[in-house]
């Protein structure tokens, strides 16, 4: 501590109290700024780690979303194929019913053309 005071007393005796106060304020400012910078470095390191963790979470979520999208697409394609099969079956049933209708009409003497004209 004495080593620190001796140079200050020499500066005080040569230049006055204003210079000593200025030097003390500069030293205090330097310590405050260096502390703030060291804390901001620590905060940036923590922020980088947190960003990496969140990036990993986002990547996992994206992978899960893609997998879900593919499952939904497969299910939709399966439903579309089923509906196409149902429609094909209904077309077959409808054509069969038309054949039955025309056959029954011929048996009973009914002509579909006559009814539409009247």
C-alpha positions as CSV (number, residue, x, y, z in Angstrom):
1,X,0.0,0.0,0.0
2,X,2.9,2.3,0.8
3,X,4.2,1.7,-2.7
4,X,1.0,3.1,-4.1
5,X,0.8,6.2,-1.9
6,X,4.5,7.4,-2.4
7,X,4.1,8.1,-6.1
8,X,0.8,9.8,-5.5
9,X,2.4,12.1,-2.8
10,X,5.2,13.0,-5.3
11,X,2.6,13.8,-8.0
12,X,0.6,15.8,-5.4
13,X,3.6,17.8,-4.3
14,X,4.7,18.6,-7.9
15,X,1.4,19.1,-9.7
16,X,-1.3,19.7,-7.1
17,X,-4.4,17.9,-5.9
18,X,-6.3,18.3,-9.2
19,X,-4.0,16.0,-11.0
20,X,-4.1,13.4,-8.2
21,X,-7.9,13.4,-8.2
22,X,-7.9,13.0,-12.0
23,X,-5.5,10.1,-11.8
24,X,-7.6,8.4,-9.1
25,X,-10.8,8.9,-11.1
26,X,-9.1,7.6,-14.2
27,X,-7.9,4.5,-12.3
28,X,-11.4,3.9,-10.8
29,X,-13.0,4.4,-14.3
30,X,-10.5,1.9,-15.7
31,X,-11.4,-0.7,-13.1
32,X,-15.1,-0.2,-13.6
33,X,-14.8,-0.5,-17.4
34,X,-12.6,-3.6,-17.2
35,X,-15.1,-5.2,-14.8
36,X,-18.0,-4.4,-17.2
37,X,-16.0,-5.8,-20.1
38,X,-15.2,-9.0,-18.3
39,X,-18.8,-9.4,-17.3
40,X,-20.0,-8.8,-20.8
41,X,-17.5,-11.5,-22.0
42,X,-19.0,-14.0,-19.5
43,X,-22.5,-13.0,-20.6
44,X,-21.6,-13.5,-24.3
45,X,-20.1,-17.0,-23.5
46,X,-23.3,-18.0,-21.7
47,X,-25.4,-16.6,-24.6
48,X,-23.4,-18.6,-27.1
49,X,-24.0,-21.8,-25.1
50,X,-27.7,-21.0,-24.8
51,X,-27.9,-20.3,-28.5
52,X,-26.3,-23.6,-29.3
53,X,-28.8,-25.4,-26.9
54,X,-31.7,-23.6,-28.6
55,X,-30.4,-24.4,-32.0
56,X,-30.2,-28.1,-31.1
57,X,-33.9,-27.9,-29.8
58,X,-35.0,-26.2,-33.0
59,X,-33.2,-28.9,-35.2
60,X,-34.9,-31.7,-33.2
61,X,-38.3,-30.0,-33.6
62,X,-37.7,-29.5,-37.3
63,X,-36.8,-33.2,-37.7
64,X,-39.9,-34.2,-35.7
65,X,-42.1,-31.8,-37.9
66,X,-40.7,-33.3,-41.1
67,X,-41.4,-36.9,-39.8
68,X,-44.9,-35.9,-38.9
69,X,-45.4,-34.2,-42.3
70,X,-44.3,-37.4,-44.0
71,X,-46.6,-39.5,-41.9
72,X,-49.5,-37.3,-42.7
73,X,-48.6,-37.3,-46.4
74,X,-48.5,-41.1,-46.4
75,X,-51.9,-41.3,-44.6
76,X,-53.3,-38.8,-47.1
77,X,-52.0,-40.9,-50.1
78,X,-53.5,-44.0,-48.5
79,X,-56.9,-42.4,-48.1
80,X,-56.8,-41.1,-51.6
81,X,-56.1,-44.6,-52.9
82,X,-58.9,-46.0,-50.8
83,X,-61.3,-43.3,-52.1
84,X,-60.3,-44.0,-55.7
85,X,-61.0,-47.7,-55.1
86,X,-64.4,-46.9,-53.6
87,X,-65.2,-44.6,-56.5
88,X,-64.2,-47.4,-59.0
89,X,-66.4,-49.8,-57.1
90,X,-69.3,-47.3,-57.2
91,X,-68.9,-46.8,-60.9
92,X,-69.0,-50.6,-61.4
93,X,-72.2,-50.8,-59.3
94,X,-73.8,-47.9,-61.1
95,X,-73.1,-49.4,-64.5
96,X,-74.4,-52.8,-63.3
97,X,-77.6,-51.1,-62.0
98,X,-78.1,-49.4,-65.4
99,X,-77.7,-52.8,-67.1
100,X,-80.3,-54.2,-64.7
101,X,-82.6,-51.3,-65.3
102,X,-82.4,-51.6,-69.0
103,X,-82.9,-55.4,-68.8
104,X,-85.9,-55.1,-66.5
105,X,-87.3,-52.4,-68.8
106,X,-87.1,-54.6,-71.8
107,X,-88.8,-57.4,-69.9
108,X,-91.6,-55.2,-68.9
109,X,-91.9,-53.4,-72.3
110,X,-90.6,-50.1,-70.9
111,X,-88.4,-47.9,-73.0
112,X,-86.4,-45.2,-71.4
113,X,-86.5,-43.0,-74.6
114,X,-90.3,-42.8,-74.6
115,X,-90.5,-41.4,-71.0
116,X,-88.0,-38.7,-71.7
117,X,-89.9,-37.4,-74.7
118,X,-93.2,-37.1,-72.9
